[in-house]
Amino acid sequence: MDCEEVMLTVRIAAAERALLRELARGHGADMSDVAADGLIDVVPSLHVLPLFPARPEPTVLPVAQGIGAGAGAATGPEAAPGPGPGDADVLRLLRVLARPAPCAVTLWLPAPVADLLPLVGERITAVTGLRIGPASAALSAALRYWLAGDPGQLAAGLAALHRQGSPGLAPQRLDVAA
């Protein structure tokens, strides 16, 4: 049985839900449409993030590392010599995943976009070292990472994705082959 849309319940923070609503209102769409656009926007961003180094011990969120890291700092091949170009984005993703997400929001995603979620989950696990879980958790993580960006840039990105009325620019549709 083929479905055109997939319903998922995601967990996000109250401020993230408010921002998602505001973006939807400003874009003249519903929250599901904005979430789908955000997922399409964030997938390439996640692809370019550096991988989190695999460690044999349990993963500890490195948010506080580098702040006052001194004499006891790790050395050797697994120790990072300093922040790299994508490390700030990895830390942002880790901070987003560490914050509680008490609000449940039900979203409808086009099936081709929902098909991206296992790949998103695998990439987030590879980048952070944290196991993400089912598709709804991958969507939650990716959506929260996207919403952690600058709200002005998010609104501008949505507007660019759906330019209406610009001469010579027709609304673009992303078709993903399954």
N, C-alpha and C positions, 0 to 999 in steps of 0.2 A: 504494500500500500504506500503510495507516494503522498507525502505531506508537503504543502507549500510553506507552512510555517511551523516552528517548533516553540512550545511554551516552556520557559525555564524560570525558576524562582532563584533569584540571586540575593546575596546578603551584602549590604553596603552600609556605610555610616549615615547618620541623619544629615550631616552637612553635604555628603556626596549625593544623597537623594534629592536634597533641595537644589543643588547645582544642576543635576540631571533634569529636574522639572523646569528650572529657569532656562536651560539651554533648549529644551523642547518647546517651551512657550515662545522664546525668542525666535526659534526656527519655524514655528507654525506646524510642528509635528508632534507626535506623541513620544513618550519616553522610550518605547521599543525601537522606534526609527532612529532616534538619537543614539541609543545604545549600540545598534547595529552599525551605524556610521562610525561610532567611537571604536568599535572592535576592528573595523576595516582600517581605521587610522592607526591603531596601536600595533597591529600585527607586524608591519615593517619595522616599527620602533623596537619591538621585542627581539626581532631577528638580528639587529645590529648590536645588542647588548653583549658584553663579554661574558663568558661562562664563569660561574662561581667555582673556585677551585675545590675539587673533591677532597674531603678530609675523612679520615677513619673515625674520628670522634663525632658525637652528635653535633648537628649544626647549631651554631649560636649566631643570632643576628648580630652582624658587625657594625651596628649603628654607632656604638660608643668607641669602637676601635679607631685609633688615629687621634683621638682626643686625649691627650696626656699619655699616650703610649710611649713608654720610656724604656727603662732598664730591662723589664721583663718581656719586651717585645720579641716575637718569634723571629728566628733567623732561618736561613736555608732556602731550598728551592720553593717551598710552599709559602714563604713570606713574601708579601708584595713590597716592592721597593718604594712604593708611594701610589697615590691615586692615579689611575689611568684615565683615559679619555671617557670611557663609559661607566666608570665606577660610581659617579654621582647618580646616574640613572639606576644602576643596580641598587644603590643604597635607598633611593626613592622607592623603588619597588619593594624592597625589604621592609621599609618603614610602613608602607601601605598595607602590606600583608600582616604586620605585627599589630596594627590597630584593630580594636574590636569592630565588628560589623553587625550591629543589632537590628537593623531594618531589613525586612524581607520585601522584595519588589518582584512582581511577576512581569516578565517581558516576553514578547513574541518576536522571534527572529526568523528571517527567511532561512529555509532549510540549507541552502548553500553556505550561508554565513555560519549557521550552527555547526556545519560539517568541519569548520576550521577549529572548533573548540578543543578537540583532542590534541591537535598540533600546538595550539596555544598553551595548553596545560603541560605538554612535554617540554616546550621551550622555557616556560617559567620554571619548571623543575630543574632544567639544565642550567639556567641562569642563576637561580638562587640556591639550589641544593635542597629546597623544600618541596616535599611531595604535595601536589595541589589536589588531586582527587578527581571527582566526576566533572562532567562538562559544565554544570552550573557553577562549580567552584572555580573553574578556569575562566568562565565568563566574569564572575565576580572579581577575580584578581585582575584580569585585563581591564575591566571597566573601571575599577578603583585606581589602577595605575594611570589610565587615561584621564580620569577626573582629577587626579592629583596635579595635573598640569595647570598652567595659567588659564583662568576662565576666559580672558579676552582672546587668547590664542585658540582656545577650543571653539569659541563662537566663530572666529575668523576661519578656522579650518572647516567648520560645518558650512559656512557660507560659500567657501571656495569649492567644496564638494558638490554643492547644489546651486551653482550660479543660475539664477533665473533672470531672464530679461536682458542678459548681456548680448550685444550684437555678435553673431557668429559663434556663440557658445550655446550649445543645446545641453539640457540636463544630462548628466552622464549616469549610466547604469553599469554596475559591476556585475558581470556574469561570471560565476565561478563554476567551472566544469566539475562534476562529481565523478 
